[in-house]
Every structure is written in C-alpha cells, then in structure tokens.
Amino acid sequence: MALSRRQFVGAAAGTAALAATGTATAQEEPDYGGWFDDVSNYDGTVDKRGQDTVTITVGAQGNNGAFAFDPPAVMVNPGTEVVWEWTGEGGGHNVVSDGDGPLDSGGAVSEAGTTYSHTFESEGIFKYVCVPHEALGMKGAVVVRPGGSGGSGSGGQQQQGPPANPDYGGWFDDVSNYDGTTVDRTGADSVEISVGAQGNNGAFAFDPPAVRVTPGTEVTWKWTGEGGGHNVVSDGDGPLNSGDPVSESGTTYSHTFEEMGVYKYVCTPHASLGMKGAVVVGGPLDGSGGGSGGGSGQEGSGIELSGPQWLLSGSVLLAFFSPLLFAVAMRRRQNGRPPQTGDSGELRRATGPEPVEEAAETEPAVELGHDEYDPKGTAALVAFYFVLIALLWVFMYFVEFLGRVSIIG
C-alpha cells in the first residue's frame, strides 16, 4: 500500500510545473490582495490540479504555534473535493469562509482526526479563516481553476524539484560531517536518518546530514542514545517538530514529505555545535539522477556484478562466441590449403583425397572421414549454441538478478 501511495504522489509531483520550493509559477500566482501578509507559513500556491481529493491540515505548525492551515493556499480543478483534517493541536479550530463563501465547519473543535469537506464546482478564489485564531494569521485560500497541473509559461516545460546542487545558503558551514554531498535516496519508500551520530566533536550530528527523497517518502529519524538529549525541529516554520529533547536509544520520529522543496532542521540543544540537517524533496531540475556529488542517481537502476560474477559472465560470452570462432577457423583452414597436383602436373581437386589404384584385397577399403567444410552442419551447430546460451541467460536473469539468489556463492 505504501508503494502505490508513494508512486501516486510522485507522479502528481512530477507532472506539476512547480518552482524549486514547490509553489506555483509566478505567471499563475493569484492576487490575494494582502490576504497572506500575516501568515508565516505561506510561501506560494501549491498546485494540486489533477487530483480528485486534496487534504489540508488544520492546526499545523505556523504563526508561532499550531495555528496554521497546511498548505495555506492550494489550487484545484473544478469538481475537486477538499478535505480539512484536524491535528488536535493548538486548541479549537474551524473552517469558515471570509465573507459570504460556501465554507462553514461550525463551531471550533480540537479533537484530532476531525474532518470537514467541500467540493468546489465553480471557479474562483475562496478565502477562509479559523475564527478563534484569525488574528494570529490562521488563514487559507482555495483557488479553483481548470487545466492540468501547472503550465510553466515556457511551452509547458515540466520542473521536477530543487536543483541538483541546492543552495543551502551557508547552512552547513559549521557541520563537520557534511562533505558537500546530498545523499540521493529518491525512489525509496522510507529513509532513515541517525540522530546522535558521530560529528561536530562528539555525538552531535545527523547522518546523513543532507538527503534527497521523492515526494511521498516517509523519513524516519532514529536516536542512537549518544550525545545527550536531541530533537528534530524545523528551521523557521517548517513541518518538523519531534518535541522536547530525548536521549533514549531507539526513539524514532517520522514525517512524510508531500511537497517539493528544501526542508532545513536542527537539534535545538546542539544547533550551535553544528547539529543541523536538510531534506531535499523532489528530483533535480536538470534531470540528473544524483544530488550534489551524490554518486549514483538511481539506486537499483543498473546491474552491479562482483568479481566472480564478471568471471562467469566472461565465460558465458566466450561460450557464446566459440562456435563462430570455430566456423571462421575452419573456413580459413579450408581456404588456406595449398593446391595439390597429380603425376600429370594437373591440379588436383582440394576437396577430396588423391585417387589411388584399388589394391587387390579380399575386403573393401573403409573410408574413415574427410576434412571438407560442411556449412549446413556448422550452421546447425551455431544455431544450437545460440538457443542454449539464450536459455542460460534467461535462467541467470531470473535466478541471479530478479530473485537476488546468487548462483556463485
């Protein structure tokens, strides 16, 4: 189930022409008239067109607490059902249209898992608020427009995500275990990051400190139990907040990244020591497979052979071509045989033995064989080898590469 979900989210993100932070392009950004001026977690309109259902979090981190909608601004097609889902944080919230709009979830509630939905049939910009926390900046908007997921104004060129070499703006300048590499984990269903790894003159590091994942990937931080109490908290108004620092080994904290962008985070008690990290969500804009020097771009996209496997492959190739080499050798031998002459000086045919007078024997002579080149027989032999080697390769593919069961040892 996790795989199909990740593939769905990845496909939706891959076809969206989003900017490097996962927002709609400037050509499509609506004019909200200052509506989001006091909304701390607003950084553009997230294009969700092409999806039947879109979920917005109520009580997300933002506006100095759990007083935000996430995403605060979203673009959908007419006929899309938008569902607001409560986190249970920040007290009682509700969803009410600004002015005479269609949204009204009723009184403020605080129970986690509460949902409210509305299907938008007509085009327009629908602004809404959480009435109890409107003054804090808990506002949102749903933009309803037809069309596919985000045209980019340049012939519909699709953008995949942040650049191959993201600009972290000096974020990792004091992080000792960051070597300039963004580890590429795109395509993985889940990714694990160690908390309290060795680095920054102690067990004060995230490992890997920078990682690139596909939208819809679950990232799990796992505590080593070293270096004292740690936590995982977004830099600014990001979505990460594991709570108070803990030191118990095996503690985990997870977050599923749905939107493309660069998400920076810290361990609050040890930020000054350089305990920082970043998660880059989305394939690189230039279409390359890897991050900043991150090695192979697509894990599992090629077939890697060990030394014994290369030896076996070489033997198979030799067996594959040996009939052809044999045929060539036979042809060269036949063509290179010098002409022979008889007693009269005339050339003797090279294809048969020199005729001799039949000896007076009581039993007939038995012909043992000849050296004539037999093209039909050789062709049949070559064809047999081709079939045999093809069957061998099919067997190796299913056993060695698909089943991952080594036949070498």
C-alpha positions, 0 to 999 in steps of 0.5 A, a space after each residue: 500500500 505504501 508503494 502505490 501511495 508513494 508512486 501516486 504522489 510522485 507522479 502528481 509531483 512530477 507532472 506539476 510545473 512547480 518552482 524549486 520550493 514547490 509553489 506555483 509559477 509566478 505567471 499563475 500566482 493569484 492576487 490575494 490582495 494582502 490576504 497572506 501578509 500575516 501568515 508565516 507559513 505561506 510561501 506560494 500556491 501549491 498546485 494540486 490540479 489533477 487530483 480528485 481529493 486534496 487534504 489540508 491540515 488544520 492546526 499545523 505548525 505556523 504563526 508561532 504555534 499550531 495555528 496554521 492551515 497546511 498548505 495555506 493556499 492550494 489550487 484545484 480543478 473544478 469538481 475537486 473535493 477538499 478535505 480539512 483534517 484536524 491535528 488536535 493541536 493548538 486548541 479549537 479550530 474551524 473552517 469558515 469562509 471570509 465573507 459570504 463563501 460556501 465554507 462553514 465547519 461550525 463551531 471550533 473543535 480540537 479533537 484530532 482526526 476531525 474532518 470537514 469537506 467541500 467540493 468546489 464546482 465553480 471557479 474562483 478564489 475562496 478565502 477562509 479563516 479559523 475564527 478563534 485564531 484569525 488574528 494570529 494569521 490562521 488563514 487559507 485560500 482555495 483557488 479553483 481553476 481548470 487545466 492540468 497541473 501547472 503550465 510553466 509559461 515556457 511551452 509547458 516545460 515540466 520542473 521536477 524539484 530543487 536543483 541538483 546542487 541546492 543552495 543551502 545558503 551557508 547552512 552547513 558551514 559549521 557541520 563537520 560531517 557534511 562533505 558537500 554531498 546530498 545523499 540521493 535516496 529518491 525512489 525509496 519508500 522510507 529513509 532513515 536518518 541517525 540522530 546522535 551520530 558521530 560529528 561536530 566533536 562528539 555525538 552531535 550530528 545527523 547522518 546523513 546530514 543532507 538527503 534527497 527523497 521523492 515526494 511521498 517518502 516517509 523519513 524516519 529519524 532514529 536516536 542512537 542514545 549518544 550525545 545527550 538529549 536531541 530533537 528534530 525541529 524545523 528551521 523557521 516554520 517548517 513541518 518538523 517538530 519531534 518535541 522536547 529533547 530525548 536521549 533514549 536509544 531507539 526513539 524514532 520520529 517520522 514525517 512524510 514529505 508531500 511537497 517539493 522543496 528544501 526542508 532545513 532542521 536542527 537539534 535545538 540543544 546542539 544547533 550551535 555545535 553544528 547539529 543541523 540537517 536538510 531534506 531535499 524533496 523532489 528530483 533535480 531540475 536538470 534531470 540528473 539522477 544524483 544530488 550534489 556529488 551524490 554518486 549514483 542517481 538511481 539506486 537499483 537502476 543498473 546491474 552491479 556484478 562482483 568479481 566472480 560474477 564478471 568471471 562467469 559472465 566472461 565465460 558465458 560470452 566466450 561460450 557464446 562466441 566459440 562456435 563462430 570462432 570455430 566456423 571462421 577457423 575452419 573456413 580459413 583452414 579450408 581456404 588456406 590449403 595449398 593446391 595439390 597436383 597429380 603425376 600429370 602436373 594437373 591440379 588436383 581437386 582440394 576437396 577430396 583425397 588423391 585417387 589411388 589404384 584399388 589394391 587387390 584385397 579380399 575386403 573393401 577399403 573403409 573410408 574413415 572421414 574427410 576434412 571438407 567444410 560442411 556449412 549446413 552442419 556448422 550452421 546447425 551447430 551455431 544455431 544450437 549454441 545460440 538457443 542454449 546460451 539464450 536459455 542460460 541467460 534467461 535462467 541467470 536473469 531470473 535466478 541471479 538478478 530478479 530473485 537476488 539468489 546468487 548462483 556463485 556463492 
